């Protein structure tokens, strides 16, 4: 069967077939850094996943998927109750599939296909898979990356500060505060971020605020607590920021991104 519990052992590369599907109910889970020889597509129906790769942190709220090509080292962390779904694609399909990381919204057709594939048997014959696989590949290639990710600088002066970025206690302070914290001038920090992540620190901080807000909303944090944690002057300032970035209020975002 394709459904496993958190304690079960599963290695995608141990199984054969065009697509190997996996479904699991995970509460708190950290896969640790690993790689696959197969391309991977993963999403959840409920809760939030954080995907960490070399130099990038990605947040997946419900019904948003991550496409991770083969060979990319990554780890997946879940919080709250997450109905985890993952598909692994045979190497013979790689020429037809995207070769770069993508984070994208799942349309109803993709959701139905992925749910069916996640539960089909590991030994399902290829000729019984082919129609659904071809349709999903078409949808994958049409999906647009929505850039819900956070590039991370690698400069050693920022290493200690960034070490706890996966923790709820991590904060991204103002540029002046960060300068004091890491012992580097604001000008130096700005140069590091422009060079290593392609944006100034202030823009990076706003992206961190957005992704952290989505993650904390998925953990059922209260809006007032999120606004305080992210250093907004008021709840209304946070709500306005979130609406400007996503087109949703925080409450409506979580409601509309649940299955």
ABEGO torsion letter per residue (X at the ends): XABBBAABBBBAAABBEABBBBBBBBBBBBAEBBBBABBBBBBBABEBBBBBBBGBBBBBBBGBBBBBBBGBBBBBBBBEBBBBBBBBBBAAAAAABBABBBBBBBBAAAAAAAAAAAABBAABBAAAAAAAAAAAAAAAAABBBAGBBBBBBABAAAAAAAAAAABAABBBBBAAAAAAAAGBBAAAAAAAAAAAAGBBAAAAAAAAAAAAAAAAAAAGBBAAAAAAAAGBABAAAAAAAAAAAAGBBAAAAAAAABX
